[in-house]
Amino acid sequence: MSIIINPYRFTSPWVPTDISGCVLWLDTENPGGRHYITANGDAKITTGVNDPFGDSNGVGTFDGSGDYLSSVDSDDWQNIKTVEGWFRFASLSVENTLFGQGQPTNERAWLLKRENGYLRFFYSTDGTGWTDAQVFNYSWTPTLNQWYHLAATIDGASSKLWVDGNNVSTDTIGSINNASAIMTIAGYWNPIIQEFDGQISNVRYSDSIRYTANFTPPTEAFTTDSNTVFLAPMTGNNNSTVFVDEAKPDDTGNQYSYNDSSGNYSHIRESTNPPTSQFDEINSLSVIRGDGTNDKLANAIGLSQPCTIFIVAKVTASTSDNPLFGDSNLWVGLDDSEYANAYAGSDVNDSTDHSASFKLFTYKIDGASSVLYVNGAQVATGDVGAGDIAAMNLFYEGTNYTAGDIGDVIGCNSALSDGDRGDAETYLNEKFSIY
């Protein structure tokens, strides 16, 4: 896996969240979305419990009775070298699976769990059993309602188990079966068994050995890097069931979510037909690419008029409308002539073909006072109608799919002043070098 780092440095420290009305910022430098995470049972994010770092931005909460997270089979689950996370036990049972991959019959791979008073790593070489391949039999009874950093490093005869940075056991882990099974957190398989009761924060899987000697546990939340293949911080709004992976996909890999960097957790996701990540497409930055057939990202969050939407995009010409953002009530993008277009009951557009190259599109949506800009210049005004976005989509508005690339998207819940609009356009142009 490799990640393209943009060497460009902005001349101003301004960022989109400096606008008081910024409610959405899809940032190509922090997109996340390597895997899709499904919340099962009553698994949710809660903000009433401080995370291991003393913050209240959310933790995953599981009640020990059918609550767990899952993600479909991936080669990443077989290529891991370090698995880790923070766990806070609310109660203890005979078996508490923390995370792993496998099916109880013939698709077993690996598990980290607490069982019969021991912290253990289980693995299977053939997929059918692992009773004789359990390692790290470390006697351990955690104190309830206390955060612990737990980790395992998979390194042949030097494999190690870690509790709060201390190497508590060293053992041999051999070849792990390449299972065709889901990965689970807070329980094992489906229907779920061996559930965990408590809170979880910052689960990370890496394709490198992170720890070789005793260490001080992290004092801040993990951030993704080139060796991160899965990172679930479990932050979000209270009672949300939207858990996202902050690890970045490989080049041309599926982009299962485009994570919101505004602090509002308005993540846009898709489990079955996601777009793909494309590295180094513009100014050494990545974009997401829709195929125009069925690729999209979506959420159930709306955006009402008046609003202002900024999109860096390159659209492939087509004979139908090319929605970039919105839904059937209000969408912005290009029309079937590839003209900049906004629709909220009526169309407002210019008369220039904007396909085939990256442009910065700005849509100030405010009924009869709506204004469209391309690369910072006003191109159209008019009455778009009164529609509001009920549920955000990228590459789709309910009927048509768009083929093309999208970089950053910024959404604001007001018709911005020329000053604020200009700041956002300057920021995006400096970032992407569009005009």
C-alpha positions as CSV (number, residue, x, y, z in Angstrom):
1,M,0.0,0.0,0.0
2,S,1.2,3.5,-0.7
3,I,-0.2,6.9,0.0
4,I,0.5,10.0,-2.1
5,I,1.5,12.9,0.1
6,N,0.8,16.4,-1.4
7,P,4.0,18.5,-1.1
8,Y,2.1,21.7,-1.7
9,R,1.8,24.0,1.3
10,F,-1.0,26.6,1.5
11,T,0.0,30.2,1.8
12,S,-2.8,30.7,4.3
13,P,-3.8,28.7,7.4
14,W,-7.5,29.2,6.5
15,V,-9.5,26.0,6.4
16,P,-13.2,25.4,5.5
17,T,-14.2,25.0,9.1
18,D,-13.3,28.7,9.7
19,I,-16.7,29.4,8.1
20,S,-19.2,29.3,10.9
21,G,-21.8,27.7,8.7
22,C,-19.6,24.8,7.4
23,V,-21.6,21.7,8.0
24,L,-19.8,19.3,5.6
25,W,-16.2,19.1,4.4
26,L,-15.2,16.1,2.4
27,D,-11.4,16.4,2.4
28,T,-9.4,14.5,-0.2
29,E,-6.4,14.5,2.1
30,N,-8.4,12.7,4.8
31,P,-11.0,10.6,3.0
32,G,-11.0,7.3,4.9
33,G,-13.2,4.6,3.5
34,R,-11.0,1.6,3.0
35,H,-13.7,-0.7,4.4
36,Y,-17.5,-0.5,5.1
37,I,-18.4,-1.1,8.7
38,T,-21.9,-2.4,9.6
39,A,-23.3,-1.8,13.1
40,N,-25.4,-4.8,14.2
41,G,-27.8,-5.2,17.1
42,D,-27.8,-2.1,19.3
43,A,-24.2,-1.2,18.6
44,K,-23.9,2.6,18.7
45,I,-21.6,5.6,19.4
46,T,-22.1,7.3,22.7
47,T,-20.6,10.5,23.9
48,G,-21.5,10.2,27.6
49,V,-18.3,8.2,28.3
50,N,-14.8,9.8,27.9
51,D,-12.5,8.0,25.5
52,P,-9.1,6.8,26.7
53,F,-7.7,10.2,26.0
54,G,-10.2,12.2,28.1
55,D,-12.2,13.4,25.2
56,S,-16.0,13.1,24.7
57,N,-16.1,12.7,20.9
58,G,-17.7,9.3,21.2
59,V,-16.8,5.7,21.8
60,G,-18.4,2.4,20.5
61,T,-20.9,1.0,23.0
62,F,-21.9,-2.7,23.1
63,D,-24.3,-4.3,25.6
64,G,-23.0,-7.9,25.4
65,S,-26.2,-9.2,23.9
66,G,-26.1,-9.2,20.1
67,D,-24.2,-5.9,19.6
68,Y,-21.2,-6.0,17.3
69,L,-19.5,-4.4,14.2
70,S,-18.7,-6.3,11.0
71,S,-16.9,-5.8,7.7
72,V,-16.9,-8.2,4.8
73,D,-14.0,-10.4,3.9
74,S,-10.9,-8.6,2.7
75,D,-7.3,-9.6,2.0
76,D,-6.4,-7.0,4.6
77,W,-7.6,-9.3,7.4
78,Q,-5.0,-11.9,6.3
79,N,-2.1,-9.4,5.9
80,I,-2.2,-7.9,9.3
81,K,0.9,-7.8,11.6
82,T,-0.5,-5.7,14.4
83,V,-4.0,-5.6,15.9
84,E,-4.9,-3.2,18.7
85,G,-7.5,-1.2,20.3
86,W,-8.8,0.4,23.6
87,F,-11.3,-1.6,25.6
88,R,-13.4,-0.8,28.7
89,F,-15.2,-3.8,30.2
90,A,-18.6,-3.2,31.8
91,S,-18.9,-6.8,32.8
92,L,-17.1,-10.1,32.3
93,S,-18.4,-13.4,31.0
94,V,-16.7,-16.7,30.3
95,E,-15.8,-15.6,26.7
96,N,-15.4,-12.1,25.4
97,T,-14.2,-11.8,21.8
98,L,-12.6,-8.4,21.2
99,F,-12.1,-8.7,17.4
100,G,-11.1,-11.3,14.8
101,Q,-12.2,-13.1,11.6
102,G,-13.8,-16.5,11.3
103,Q,-16.8,-18.7,11.2
104,P,-17.3,-21.4,13.9
105,T,-17.3,-24.3,11.5
106,N,-14.8,-24.2,8.6
107,E,-13.7,-20.6,8.0
108,R,-11.7,-19.8,11.0
109,A,-8.8,-17.4,10.8
110,W,-7.9,-15.5,14.0
111,L,-9.3,-14.0,17.2
112,L,-8.2,-11.9,20.1
113,K,-10.4,-12.7,23.1
114,R,-10.6,-13.0,26.9
115,E,-11.6,-16.6,27.8
116,N,-11.8,-18.3,31.2
117,G,-9.7,-15.7,32.9
118,Y,-7.0,-15.6,30.2
119,L,-6.2,-13.1,27.4
120,R,-5.6,-15.3,24.3
121,F,-4.9,-15.0,20.6
122,F,-6.4,-17.9,18.6
123,Y,-5.5,-18.8,15.0
124,S,-6.3,-21.6,12.6
125,T,-3.9,-23.0,10.0
126,D,-6.6,-24.9,8.1
127,G,-9.9,-23.1,8.9
128,T,-11.5,-26.0,10.8
129,G,-10.1,-25.8,14.3
130,W,-7.9,-23.8,16.6
131,T,-8.0,-25.5,20.0
132,D,-4.4,-26.6,19.5
133,A,-3.4,-23.2,18.1
134,Q,-4.3,-20.9,20.9
135,V,-1.4,-18.8,22.1
136,F,-0.7,-16.1,24.7
137,N,-2.4,-17.8,27.6
138,Y,-2.0,-14.7,29.8
139,S,-3.9,-14.8,33.1
140,W,-5.8,-11.5,33.2
141,T,-8.8,-10.1,34.9
142,P,-9.5,-6.5,33.9
143,T,-10.9,-4.0,36.3
144,L,-14.3,-3.0,35.2
145,N,-14.9,0.4,33.7
146,Q,-11.2,1.1,33.2
147,W,-9.6,1.6,29.7
148,Y,-7.0,-0.9,28.6
149,H,-4.8,-0.7,25.5
150,L,-4.6,-4.3,24.1
151,A,-2.5,-5.4,21.2
152,A,-1.0,-8.4,19.5
153,T,1.9,-8.4,17.0
154,I,2.0,-11.3,14.6
155,D,5.7,-12.0,13.9
156,G,6.3,-15.8,13.7
157,A,8.2,-17.1,16.7
158,S,8.5,-13.5,18.1
159,S,4.8,-12.8,18.2
160,K,3.8,-10.9,21.3
161,L,0.8,-9.9,23.4
162,W,0.6,-6.4,24.9
163,V,-1.4,-5.0,27.8
164,D,-1.1,-1.2,28.3
165,G,2.3,-1.3,26.5
166,N,3.7,-4.2,28.5
167,N,4.8,-7.4,26.7
168,V,2.9,-10.0,28.8
169,S,3.5,-13.0,26.6
170,T,5.7,-14.1,23.6
171,D,4.8,-17.1,21.5
172,T,4.8,-18.5,18.0
173,I,2.1,-17.8,15.5
174,G,2.3,-19.8,12.3
175,S,0.5,-19.5,9.0
176,I,-3.0,-18.1,9.4
177,N,-5.8,-19.6,7.3
178,N,-7.1,-17.2,4.6
179,A,-10.7,-17.4,5.5
180,S,-13.7,-16.2,3.5
181,A,-15.5,-14.7,6.4
182,I,-16.5,-11.4,7.9
183,M,-14.3,-9.5,10.3
184,T,-16.1,-8.7,13.6
185,I,-15.5,-6.4,16.6
186,A,-17.1,-7.0,20.0
187,G,-18.1,-10.6,19.2
188,Y,-17.5,-13.6,17.0
189,W,-19.3,-14.4,13.7
190,N,-23.0,-14.2,12.8
191,P,-25.3,-15.0,14.6
192,I,-22.9,-13.4,17.1
193,I,-21.5,-15.2,20.1
194,Q,-19.0,-14.5,22.8
195,E,-20.0,-10.9,22.9
196,F,-18.2,-8.0,24.6
197,D,-20.0,-5.8,27.1
198,G,-18.6,-2.3,27.4
199,Q,-16.9,0.4,25.3
200,I,-14.3,0.3,22.5
201,S,-12.2,3.0,21.0
202,N,-9.6,3.3,18.2
203,V,-9.3,-0.2,16.8
204,R,-6.4,-0.3,14.3
205,Y,-5.0,-3.0,12.1
206,S,-1.6,-2.6,10.5
207,D,0.4,-4.5,7.9
208,S,3.6,-3.8,9.9
209,I,4.9,-4.7,13.4
210,R,4.2,-1.6,15.5
211,Y,5.8,-2.7,18.8
212,T,8.9,-4.7,19.6
213,A,9.7,-3.6,23.1
214,N,7.6,-2.2,26.0
215,F,6.1,1.1,25.2
216,T,3.9,3.9,26.6
217,P,0.3,3.5,25.3
218,P,-0.8,6.3,22.9
219,T,-2.0,9.4,24.6
220,E,-3.9,10.7,21.5
221,A,-6.3,9.1,19.0
222,F,-4.7,7.1,16.2
223,T,-4.2,8.7,12.8
224,T,-3.9,6.8,9.5
225,D,-0.5,6.2,7.8
226,S,0.9,4.1,5.0
227,N,0.8,0.9,7.2
228,T,-2.8,1.3,8.4
229,V,-5.2,-1.1,6.7
230,F,-8.1,-0.5,9.1
231,L,-8.9,2.3,11.7
232,A,-12.2,2.7,13.5
233,P,-12.0,5.6,15.9
234,M,-15.7,5.1,16.8
235,T,-16.3,8.9,17.2
236,G,-19.5,10.5,16.1
237,N,-22.8,11.9,17.3
238,N,-24.5,10.4,20.3
239,N,-26.5,7.3,19.5
240,S,-25.3,7.2,15.9
241,T,-24.9,3.8,14.3
242,V,-22.6,5.2,11.6
243,F,-19.1,3.8,12.2
244,V,-16.4,4.6,9.6
245,D,-13.0,3.3,8.7
246,E,-10.4,6.1,8.5
247,A,-7.8,4.1,6.6
248,K,-7.3,5.2,3.0
249,P,-8.0,2.8,0.2
250,D,-5.2,1.7,-2.2
251,D,-5.1,3.3,-5.6
252,T,-8.1,2.2,-7.6
253,G,-9.5,0.5,-4.5
254,N,-13.1,0.8,-3.5
255,Q,-14.0,4.0,-1.6
256,Y,-16.7,2.8,0.8
257,S,-17.0,6.2,2.5
258,Y,-15.9,9.8,2.1
259,N,-15.5,10.9,5.7
260,D,-16.6,14.3,6.9
261,S,-13.9,16.5,8.4
262,S,-16.1,19.3,9.5
263,G,-16.7,17.8,13.0
264,N,-20.4,17.1,12.2
265,Y,-19.8,13.4,11.3
266,S,-21.8,13.8,8.1
267,H,-20.0,10.8,6.5
268,I,-21.2,9.7,3.1
269,R,-21.1,6.0,2.5
270,E,-22.0,3.1,0.2
271,S,-21.7,-0.7,0.9
272,T,-22.4,-2.3,-2.5
273,N,-21.5,0.1,-5.4
274,P,-18.9,2.6,-4.1
275,P,-16.7,4.7,-6.3
276,T,-13.0,4.1,-6.4
277,S,-10.0,6.0,-5.1
278,Q,-7.6,7.4,-7.7
279,F,-4.2,8.5,-6.5
280,D,-2.2,11.5,-7.8
281,E,-4.9,12.8,-10.2
282,I,-4.6,16.5,-9.6
283,N,-1.7,18.4,-7.9
284,S,-0.5,15.2,-6.3
285,L,-3.9,14.7,-4.7
286,S,-6.3,11.8,-4.8
287,V,-9.9,12.0,-5.9
288,I,-12.9,9.6,-6.0
289,R,-14.1,8.3,-9.3
290,G,-17.7,7.3,-10.3
291,D,-18.3,5.1,-13.3
292,G,-21.6,6.6,-14.4
293,T,-23.4,3.3,-14.1
294,N,-24.2,2.7,-10.4
295,D,-21.4,4.2,-8.3
296,K,-22.5,6.6,-5.6
297,L,-22.1,7.6,-1.9
298,A,-25.0,8.6,0.3
299,N,-26.2,9.4,3.7
300,A,-29.5,10.3,5.4
301,I,-28.5,13.9,6.2
302,G,-30.1,16.9,4.5
303,L,-29.1,20.4,3.6
304,S,-31.7,23.2,3.3
305,Q,-31.8,26.5,1.5
306,P,-30.2,28.9,1.7
307,C,-26.9,27.0,1.3
308,T,-23.6,27.2,-0.5
309,I,-21.9,24.2,-2.0
310,F,-18.3,24.0,-3.4
311,I,-17.2,21.0,-5.5
312,V,-13.9,20.3,-7.2
313,A,-14.8,17.9,-10.0
314,K,-14.0,16.7,-13.5
315,V,-17.1,15.3,-15.4
316,T,-17.1,12.9,-18.3
317,A,-19.5,14.1,-21.0
318,S,-22.8,12.2,-21.2
319,T,-26.2,12.6,-22.8
320,S,-28.0,12.8,-19.4
321,D,-27.8,15.1,-16.4
322,N,-24.6,14.8,-14.4
323,P,-25.4,15.3,-10.7
324,L,-22.4,15.8,-8.4
325,F,-24.2,16.4,-5.1
326,G,-27.7,16.4,-3.8
327,D,-30.9,14.4,-4.3
328,S,-34.1,14.7,-6.5
329,N,-35.3,17.7,-4.5
330,L,-32.1,19.8,-4.9
331,W,-29.0,18.8,-6.9
332,V,-26.0,20.5,-8.3
333,G,-23.6,19.5,-11.1
334,L,-23.7,19.7,-14.9
335,D,-26.8,19.2,-17.1
336,D,-27.0,17.0,-20.2
337,S,-25.1,19.7,-22.2
338,E,-22.3,19.7,-19.6
339,Y,-23.4,23.2,-18.5
340,A,-23.0,24.1,-14.8
341,N,-26.5,23.5,-13.4
342,A,-28.5,23.8,-10.2
343,Y,-32.0,22.4,-9.7
344,A,-34.4,22.7,-6.9
345,G,-37.6,22.6,-8.9
346,S,-36.3,24.7,-11.8
347,D,-33.0,24.7,-13.6
348,V,-30.4,27.5,-13.5
349,N,-27.4,27.0,-15.8
350,D,-24.8,28.7,-17.9
351,S,-24.0,27.9,-21.6
352,T,-20.4,26.6,-21.4
353,D,-19.3,22.9,-21.7
354,H,-17.4,22.2,-18.5
355,S,-16.6,18.6,-19.0
356,A,-13.2,16.8,-19.4
357,S,-11.1,19.0,-17.1
358,F,-11.1,19.8,-13.4
359,K,-13.1,22.8,-12.4
360,L,-14.1,24.5,-9.1
361,F,-17.9,24.8,-9.1
362,T,-19.6,27.0,-6.5
363,Y,-23.4,26.9,-6.1
364,K,-25.0,29.6,-3.9
365,I,-28.5,28.2,-3.6
366,D,-31.1,30.7,-2.3
367,G,-34.3,30.4,-4.3
368,A,-34.7,33.3,-6.8
369,S,-31.4,34.8,-5.7
370,S,-29.3,31.7,-6.6
371,V,-25.9,32.3,-8.2
372,L,-23.5,29.8,-9.9
373,Y,-19.7,30.3,-10.2
374,V,-17.0,28.4,-12.1
375,N,-13.4,28.9,-11.1
376,G,-14.4,31.8,-9.0
377,A,-16.2,33.7,-11.8
378,Q,-20.0,34.2,-11.8
379,V,-21.6,32.3,-14.7
380,A,-25.4,32.3,-14.0
381,T,-28.1,33.6,-11.8
382,G,-31.8,32.7,-11.4
383,D,-34.5,31.0,-9.5
384,V,-33.7,27.3,-8.8
385,G,-37.0,26.7,-6.9
386,A,-37.6,25.9,-3.3
387,G,-36.4,22.3,-2.9
388,D,-34.1,21.2,-0.1
389,I,-31.7,18.2,0.0
390,A,-33.3,15.5,2.2
391,A,-30.5,13.0,1.9
392,M,-27.0,13.8,0.4
393,N,-25.6,11.9,-2.5
394,L,-22.4,12.1,-4.5
395,F,-22.5,11.1,-8.2
396,Y,-26.3,10.6,-8.0
397,E,-29.6,12.5,-7.5
398,G,-32.1,9.7,-7.6
399,T,-32.2,9.0,-11.4
400,N,-28.9,9.7,-13.1
401,Y,-25.3,8.6,-12.2
402,T,-22.3,10.7,-13.1
403,A,-19.0,9.5,-14.6
404,G,-16.1,11.6,-13.4
405,D,-13.9,12.5,-10.5
406,I,-14.6,14.5,-7.3
407,G,-12.1,16.1,-5.0
408,D,-13.1,18.2,-2.1
409,V,-16.7,19.1,-1.3
410,I,-17.7,21.8,1.1
411,G,-21.3,22.4,2.3
412,C,-22.4,25.5,4.2
413,N,-25.9,26.2,5.6
414,S,-26.2,29.8,4.4
415,A,-25.8,31.8,1.2
416,L,-22.2,32.9,1.9
417,S,-21.0,36.5,1.6
418,D,-18.6,37.2,-1.2
419,G,-15.8,37.4,1.3
420,D,-16.5,33.9,2.8
421,R,-17.1,32.5,-0.7
422,G,-13.8,34.0,-1.9
423,D,-11.9,32.5,1.0
424,A,-13.2,29.0,0.2
425,E,-12.5,29.4,-3.5
426,T,-9.0,30.6,-2.8
427,Y,-8.3,27.7,-0.4
428,L,-9.5,25.1,-3.0
429,N,-7.7,26.7,-5.9
430,E,-4.4,26.8,-3.9
431,K,-5.0,23.2,-2.9
432,F,-5.8,21.8,-6.3
433,S,-4.1,24.4,-8.6
434,I,-7.1,24.6,-10.9
435,Y,-7.0,28.1,-12.4
